[in-house]
Amino acid sequence: MKKRSGSWLRRSIRIGTGILVFYQNSCRLTTLFFNFTFVWNKYLIFFRTKLRLMLKIVHSSLMWLFVVISFIVLFPIFLVLWLVTFPVDNRKRYVTHYFASLWGSLYTWLNPLWRIIIENREKIKRGKTYILVSNHQSLLDILVFYRLKVHFKWVSKLELFKVPILGWVMRMNKYVQLKRGTKKGVLKMMKDSESALKKGSSLFIFPEGTRSLDGNLLPFKEGAFKLALKTQTPILPIVIEGSGNALPKKGFILKGYHRIKIKILDEIPFSDFKDSTSENLKKKVKALIEDELTRIRKAAV
């Protein structure tokens, strides 16, 4: 009886010891497993982030390389077209602007990561002269707005006219230069803008004067609205959203897939603001663009 009792006790001790060892090892294995999983997940996140960045850099490099090559290839065609049409189209440069529109649109057509949506295109009446005003988020805005396929002249900072090929095209299309920071430069811009409007060319102006860093509207300048009052030209407000996410103001890295939306708002005829001041007109147009921008963003959530 004592022998059996001692044997049972030894077996119990061995079983208990085994359970204790197993429990301790299980805890260690579980801890090791969770530590490994944590490190592995951090590695995967790091790897994916670096991989995405590398892909964006490769994609951006190829895109900008294509831009440079296409400039070299297409400019001679533009030049020949400019020379051929000069005697009959020197007043408005309609043909060469249309070619520039196809040229600029080419980059948005060939990039599969950009989806361009244009709403209310029918609100632009063909053959009518406007002052088109829009918010400004990115360099891409210029390419995207060429998709409107309407005749207009950009009002743009002088620095862009000094860029090889790009600046030549802008000068040859008689786009309007603005030397910022000087009263003389502003007066010349106003004079050239009036001349373009009298010849029947619409103007495209970014009243913020520069690109927004975060997509929110910057204060509007009064130039476009003084011009509208002086020349009795209707204003066509336009809203763009998404371009600042695709290519932010600082940097040249394209940010992957993005939907870029253009919405054309109702025309504001001169009769609606003939008794207004440029300050009040500026506030009215800014409020229209800001409200529509908010609606677009809420609808996208």
Order of alpha helices (4+ residues) and beta strands (2+ residues): alpha-alpha-beta-beta-alpha-beta-alpha-alpha-beta-alpha-beta-alpha-beta-alpha-beta-alpha-alpha
